Amino acid sequence: MNINLDQNTWQVVILVLDYAIKIAAVGIVPEGRRPSSSNAWLLLILLLPVVGLPLFLLMGSPYINRRRHRIQQEANAMIEDVHNGTPDEPENVDFGPELSSILHLSRALTGFPAVLGHNRGLWADYNQAMQRLADAIDEAEEYIHVEIYITAWDETTDVFFRALERAVDRGVQVRYLFDQIGSLKYPGYRKLGKRLTEIGIDWQPMLPLAPWRGRFRRPDLRNHRKIVVIDGDVGFIGSINMIDRSYLMRANRRIGRQWVDYLVEFTGPIVASFESMFAVDWYTESGEALDIRPPHDIGGQPGDANVVQLVPSGPGYTTSPNLRVFTSLIHHAKHRLIICSPYFVPDESILEAVTTAAYRGVRVELLVSEKGDQFFVHHAQSSYYQSLLEAGIHIYQFPEPFVLHSKFVLADPDDEGLAPVGALGSSNLDMRSFGLNYESTVLVAEGDLIDQLRHLAENYQAVSRVLTLARWNRRGWARRYVDNVAKLTSALQ
């Protein structure tokens, strides 16, 4: 049967379809997402439905697949088994009701308690961090678990991979996770898996796009975690990726752009928390269930004991643990708040928290890069500077061409009478880290690590340029326009 529609009929069909999409979007898009994200998606769909609708169906769903929800539920039960009988916080320490409530919050959201962690060192030099990892790996006897977002085997990281090779040669089991999309664009990726296999490493790509294997997912999800666990005794966590400081890009090398990061080494019961998180991600990608050693302590040095708590987050958690913890820390600050984040694109709650802190007299210091490595993220971040500066927040811009990639938050770090607290790890204070990335954050409730991070922040500030409101108001209309457009795109999640 032939159906011939004249031009007027086609126009009516297209018009009806257009309005049907828009009416449906108004009632469907806001469900399960923040107002800013809803407004951004609706704007795109209403203005450009042919573009906006496919993008929303591909990347805008607030739900991840059932398999990952199921695995996260299994993980929660496993975590409870590992930490069965462990209180929310050490019983011999009095944090006060406010800080204790934050520790209880984190336990309720993730299942991980606050435990002891010996601070074996904060490594702020890139090459020294790589060498320290290699030295620790050379002491491994049973197994090594590595989970790092971006991985590239290059001249800088060769010392790390050669240490892993030596470990395999002496009978150590090495398991390695890296994010497929996060690592894909860097030189050497096509041979990376083959090279890892040749030296005997058991490896898996995280969040792979493999629809031919029935493994389809939202293509904008990333596993952004960065941890290394050795024999269940030693754990590393921080902001550093396993790649050269230039990220191996010609444009970066031409202008001298390098990333600035840090790595923290722990022993003590906190390492069991790291291992539990790794075990969940390994099981998710490989299907292999790992035995997790119960929390234990191989000891430390005098004065290195810290009370710490792992706060994992990601699409598998429906409660945004990192967002709630960061918001709580900001509200906890009484005199001074330091935020170091390469990508500061806050949601409504973080923006209101930091500006409120400034208005109530807290000295708020924001450390960011003078020029970011990602165009839209850099301009989205800049779109918030006006309201931040007007609130009295001090913005320190780390000089280009360097990228300040370190991530941490400190509340009252130099006033012991006010229960100083901090958070460090892989999570940025941006909408991606709150909603799309799997992140690993360590909450530090007591110990020398807070003071070390404060000194690190002050070292960054010493070479940074302070952005004033007067200077910011001199920017041109073109910059304002680009910033505002980028601000809209940052909410598309």
Buried (B, 14 or more C-beta within 10 A) or exposed (E): EEEEEEEEEEEEEEEEEEEEBBEEBEEBBBEEBBEBBBBBBBBBBBEEBEEBBEBBEEBBEBEBBEEBBEBBEBBBEBBEEBBEEBEBBBEEEEBEEBBBEBBBBBBEBBBBBBBBBBBBBBBBEBEEBBBBBBEBBBEBEEBBBBBBBBBBBBEBBBBBBBBBBBBBEEEBBBBBBBBBBBBEEBBBBEEBBEBBEEBBBBBBBBBBBEEEEEEEBBEBBBBBBBBBBBBBBBBBBBBBBBBBBBBBBEEBEEEEBBBBBBBBBBBBBBBBBBBBBBBBBBBBBBEEEBEBBEBEBEEBEEEBBBBBBBBBBBBBBEEBBBBBBBBBBBBBBBBBBBBBBBBBBBBEBBBBBBBBBBEEEBBBBBBBBBBBBEEBBBBBBBBBBBEBBEBBBBBBBBEBBBBBBBBBBBBBBBEEEBBBBBBBBBBBBBBBBBBBBBBBBBBBBBBBBBBBBBEBBBEBBEEBBEBEBEEBEEEEEEBBEBBEEBBBEBBBB
